[in-house]
Amino acid sequence: MEFHLLLIFALFTAIVLKGSHASVPAELYWQSMLPNTPFPKALKDFLHPADIGKKNTLSFPEDYMPQSCQEVNYGVGYWPDNGKPISNSTTVYFLYQDLLPGKNMRIIFLKSTNGSNFLPRKIAESIPFSSNKFPEILNYFSIKSTSKEAQIMKQTIEECETPSMRGEDKYCATSLESLVDFVAAKFGQNVQVFSNEVEEENKKQEYTILQGIKMMGENNIICHKERYAYAVLYCHRIKDTKVYKVPLMAADGSKAEAAVVCHMDTSAWHPHHSAFQILNVKPGGPAICHILNSDATVWISTS
């Protein structure tokens, strides 16, 4: 009874704040912890009050199955219908040596189809998030154990619980406040955050890399939005990783500035990682890059 009263109160508070155009509590927490960091649009899209009453409303493309976080499969080039990379048609991974002006790539910047939003931290922490309490989680969200949604949510939890690979420091944030705490603990208050800036989403076309590639830093955290009933971000720091802002021009004249992650050391990756198959290279070989999805964020220490 007390828990459901808490849900009702939180939802009421969020609606009142939204109606008065005031900052929601999570944004105020951001401002107090990261006062020098503007709030990014990529995260603001997940901040609208979650409709807690619709516990079985999950948005998953038909036949979608997420890739393992250990495979770092968070690039661009996944079709909405099956979630699988199509290497002969779309650029998923590319070699670091090809990150040059004039290079062409066939890219589709997918807009997130996962409409889940952040819950207030107090509510998120009240809901179990562990494999051993998975039946309780399904019961809370009224999801059948045999459904595709249950399968995807289970894999998300398992990915968060899997031990970090060598050279990786990871954390799954179940609220905006916990995300802010993680970033502030690693970088302090001097932080810059960015994501893709794209004029044309959900349209596959050829892009050309323009002059003006900018290396943003090597001390970084990458956060990817997971498939779950509410917003969960898989955040990790991987040793020997560089991030870039890469200007692009599409065949139709539209522009984009892509967040590109380049892994300089792949020796800890699984030998059957799809990047090795696509690029015909081996673990510990040439550096591999990929463009982040549009709902991912890059955090850089500016200290």
Salt bridges, closest charged atoms under 4 A:
ASP45 OD2 - LYS41 NZ 3.17
ASP51 OD2 - LYS54 NZ 3.94
ASP98 OD1 - LYS103 NZ 3.46
GLU158 OE2 - LYS154 NZ 2.48
GLU168 OE2 - HIS236 ND1 2.80
ASP169 OD2 - LYS186 NZ 2.73
ASP181 OD2 - ARG121 NH1 2.48
ASP252 OD2 - LYS203 NZ 2.93
